[in-house]
């Protein structure tokens, strides 16, 4: 469907190295390579790895990387030494030209000063995402992110119920990003299309919690981008009825609101994508809903 494609193209950054999957490097690289060959590869974006593991990635991926033409794109998590990490990234990109490229960075900052200092140390020309604390005063933080030419990042889940932000807090963050003109990506807890109670890990006795759905989050972003108030976005974040979200070739409908496919594409200018340690789960759930 045209509208669903507008919403989901290139939406998943594959983060199989991280919990709850926490695969080894070779297994995660093999998974990503398989996903790139799958019919749903249009939903796939970058491979996520810490900068400190780039050499390990290079060794594991040597037999999978293309010789030229369609390089793997990587998002690299910056550690406590951004200057050293910048040099590592430059070396990696030079050594793997046309086969793999780090073109995005991810880091954390809790104050505007931390945002400024971290971004000043990082290489230019790469897209940087700064993870911000949801409970902070977002306006000055987002102003610093924008001044540094970066984007925001929000944590939407975790391994315990307490790590899942309330819909009101997430809607406030999204609305603040819209107001500031700062795109964002999400990370953690978006394995499933719709908000629902789910196991939070793959362990047999896993804790359970009500997880956000990626259709809820990105649909809400499209509503905000189209001018809806934060309260309406929050209501969509809370939606748990599969029949309430409808897609067709022309657009997306929820609660009497219809957004054309172009509005969904515009929403992706605000909500860029999300990191997930699983690509199979989002795809399987979309199939189960009859959307793929």
Buried (B, 14 or more C-beta within 10 A) or exposed (E): BBBBBBBBBBBBBBBBBBEBBBBEBBBBBBBBBEBBEEEBEEBBBBBBBBBBBBEBBBEBBEEBBEEEEEBBBBBBBBEEEBEBBBEBBEEBBEEBEEBBBBBBBBBBBEBBEBBBBBBEBBBEEBBBBBBBBBEBEBEBBBBBBBEBEBBBBBBBBBBEBEBBBEBEBBBBBBBBBBEBEBBBBBBBBBBBBBBBEBBBBEEEEEEEBBBBBBBBBBBBBBBBBBEBEBEBBBBBBBBEEBEEBEBEEEBBBBEEBEBBBEBBBBBBEBBBBBBBBBBBBBBBBBEEBEBB
